[in-house]
Each structure stands twice: as C-alpha cells, then as structure tokens.
Amino acid sequence: MKKRIILATANLDKVREFRQILPESYEIITMQEAGFCDTIEENGSSFIENALTKARAVHSRIGGMVLADDSGLSVDVLDGAPGLYSARFAGESADYPTKIAHLHEWLKPWPPSQWHASFICAIALVMPDGSERTVTGECRGVIAAEPRGDNGFGYDPIFLLPDGSCTMAELSDDEKNKISHRGLALRQMAAILAGYA
C-alpha cells in the first residue's frame, strides 16, 4: 500500500516534478486535494523558513505526512536577488516572460559572462507526529541572454548549464530531474523518508 504525502503547494508544475522524482511507493496529493485551500503567507527570511511555514500550516490543519518546497533563482552579481522573491519581484500577477524581461533589465550593467546564478530549493518534511526535517539542493548555472527551450517552467528557459550547452528548458524531464535543485533536494528527502519505513 502506498504511503500518502500531502504536498503543500498550488503549483502544478512542482507537483508533477515531485511525482516524477519520488519513488512510486508514495502517493503524492496536493493540499487542495487533502482539503486545505487557504493562502499561506510566506514571510520567512530563508527558503528553509518558508518551506517549513507551508508544511506546518498544512500539517496543523490536515495532519499526516506533509512536504513543502520553497525555491528560487539567486544571481551572483545581484547579491542573490531575486532569491526569496523570485515568484513576485516583478509584481504579484506578472507572468514568467515579464519576470525574465525584468531580470534582464537588472542585469544590463554587467556583461553576460558575469551572469552566474544558482537555482536553490529547500524542502521541509513534517511527519504525522510533528517531527520535522529539512534539506536543500543547489544547481549552478549562467543566465542566458535570450530564452531557449520549451520544456520546464519558470526561469528554466534562461538558466544555462555551467558549460553553456543548453538551458534547463532544453532538457527532457528525466535529464532535468537528475541535475536540478529540486531533484537534488528530493533525492535527499527520499532517503530520509525511507528511514521512516
């Protein structure tokens, strides 16, 4: 029988990646499917704090085993921005082409050769008994001057691999999940979950 995990997110792209990466022995359901439809305010000072906030909010209402992630894009020459505000720094309702254009505006003072960046993902687990664990994953790369590729989501079309060969959006799902920040963090979390079996 599969173990049920509630995923504290409304982002269906993230749900798809969690289902792809975690072992098939887990049934991943969204917080909405579990009956949690409230908005969770993310006001932490780190990715880990925000992930814990989301996981705790759902666990306090629903119980069970809850996972939450908080992730973002950190650009070196921007002192880590947009970072925690990656989803909303260009406005709460801005789509990703708008966010990407806004980021490129920020980067204009520096040559593209200096646009080094990281994708960062923190994942929090709250177990049925309330115990908590966290992990982080980081993927280094370079911001591309133009979007490339049709796969993935978010900033994937402008996140070049370190060798400059392709963007995250030019990889297959399997290829991306092997090297992405979320893939790296989720494999660590899968090892932790296996210890609770």
C-alpha positions in Angstrom: 0.0 0.0 0.0 1.3 3.4 -1.0 2.2 5.9 1.7 0.3 9.2 1.3 2.2 12.5 1.2 0.4 15.8 1.1 2.3 18.4 -0.9 1.9 22.0 0.4 1.8 23.8 -2.9 -0.7 25.1 -5.5 2.0 25.0 -8.2 1.0 22.0 -10.5 4.5 22.1 -12.2 6.1 21.4 -8.9 3.5 18.7 -8.2 4.5 17.0 -11.4 8.2 17.1 -10.6 7.6 15.7 -7.1 5.6 12.8 -8.6 8.3 12.1 -11.2 11.2 12.2 -8.7 9.9 10.5 -5.6 9.6 6.7 -5.6 6.3 5.2 -6.8 5.7 3.8 -3.3 4.4 7.3 -2.3 1.0 8.7 -3.3 1.5 12.5 -3.8 -1.6 14.6 -3.3 -2.0 18.3 -3.4 -3.0 20.3 -0.3 -6.2 21.2 -2.1 -7.0 17.5 -2.7 -6.5 17.0 1.0 -8.9 19.8 1.8 -6.6 22.8 2.5 -7.5 25.8 0.3 -6.2 28.7 2.4 -3.4 31.1 1.3 -0.2 30.6 3.2 1.8 33.8 3.8 5.5 33.2 3.0 7.3 35.7 5.2 10.4 33.8 6.3 14.0 35.1 5.9 15.2 31.9 4.1 14.0 29.2 1.7 14.0 26.8 4.6 11.9 29.0 6.8 9.3 29.5 4.0 9.2 25.7 3.3 8.7 25.0 7.0 5.9 27.6 7.2 4.0 26.0 4.4 4.5 22.4 5.7 3.5 23.4 9.2 0.4 25.3 8.0 -1.0 22.3 6.2 0.1 19.8 8.8 -1.7 21.8 11.6 -5.0 21.6 9.7 -4.8 18.2 8.0 -2.2 16.1 9.8 -0.4 13.3 8.1 2.9 13.5 6.3 3.4 16.9 4.6 6.1 18.1 2.3 6.7 21.6 1.1 9.3 23.3 -1.0 10.5 26.9 -1.4 12.8 27.6 -4.3 14.1 30.5 -6.3 16.8 31.9 -8.5 19.9 33.6 -7.0 22.1 35.7 -9.2 25.6 36.4 -8.0 26.1 40.0 -9.3 22.6 40.9 -7.9 23.8 39.8 -4.4 21.5 36.8 -4.5 18.4 38.5 -5.9 15.7 37.8 -6.8 16.1 35.0 -4.3 13.1 34.6 -2.0 11.1 37.0 -4.2 11.7 35.1 -7.4 8.0 34.5 -7.9 6.8 38.0 -7.2 9.7 40.5 -7.6 8.2 41.8 -10.9 4.7 42.0 -9.4 2.3 39.5 -7.9 0.5 38.9 -11.2 3.5 39.0 -13.5 3.9 36.0 -15.8 7.4 34.5 -16.4 8.2 36.2 -19.6 7.6 39.5 -17.8 9.8 38.3 -14.9 12.5 37.3 -17.2 12.5 40.6 -19.0 12.6 42.4 -15.7 15.6 40.3 -14.6 17.4 41.1 -17.9 16.9 44.8 -17.2 18.5 44.4 -13.8 21.5 42.6 -15.4 22.2 45.2 -18.1 25.1 46.9 -16.1 27.1 43.6 -16.2 28.3 41.6 -19.2 26.6 38.2 -19.8 29.9 36.5 -18.9 29.2 37.6 -15.3 25.6 36.4 -15.1 26.4 33.4 -12.8 23.5 32.1 -10.8 22.1 29.3 -8.8 18.7 27.6 -8.6 18.1 26.8 -4.9 15.4 24.5 -3.4 14.6 23.9 0.2 12.2 21.1 1.1 10.6 20.6 4.5 9.0 17.5 5.9 6.6 17.4 8.8 5.8 13.8 9.9 2.5 12.7 11.5 4.0 13.1 15.0 5.1 16.7 14.2 8.8 15.9 13.8 10.5 17.9 11.1 13.4 17.5 8.7 14.7 19.9 6.0 17.1 19.5 3.0 18.4 21.8 0.4 19.6 21.4 -3.2 21.5 23.8 -5.4 22.3 23.8 -9.1 24.8 26.3 -10.5 24.5 27.8 -14.0 24.6 31.0 -16.0 21.7 33.3 -17.1 21.1 33.2 -20.8 20.7 36.5 -22.7 17.6 35.0 -24.5 15.1 32.3 -23.5 15.7 28.9 -25.1 13.7 25.7 -25.0 10.1 24.8 -24.4 10.3 22.3 -21.6 10.3 23.0 -17.8 8.7 26.1 -16.3 9.6 29.3 -14.5 13.2 30.5 -15.2 14.2 27.3 -16.9 14.4 28.9 -20.4 17.2 31.3 -19.3 19.1 29.0 -16.9 22.1 27.7 -18.8 24.0 24.7 -17.6 27.6 25.7 -16.5 29.1 24.6 -19.8 26.6 26.7 -21.7 25.5 23.8 -23.8 21.7 24.2 -23.1 19.2 25.6 -20.8 17.1 23.7 -18.3 14.1 24.1 -20.7 16.1 22.3 -23.4 16.4 19.2 -21.3 14.0 16.3 -21.1 12.2 15.8 -17.8 14.5 12.9 -16.8 17.6 14.9 -17.7 16.5 17.9 -15.8 15.4 15.9 -12.7 18.9 14.3 -12.4 20.7 17.7 -12.0 18.1 20.2 -10.9 18.0 21.9 -7.5 14.6 20.2 -6.8 15.9 16.8 -8.0 18.9 17.0 -5.8 16.9 18.0 -2.7 14.1 15.5 -3.3 16.6 12.6 -3.6 18.0 13.6 -0.2 14.4 13.7 1.2 13.6 10.3 -0.3 16.5 8.9 1.7 15.1 10.4 4.9 11.6 9.1 4.1 13.0 5.6 3.5 14.3 5.7 7.1 10.8 6.1 8.4 9.6 3.0 6.6 
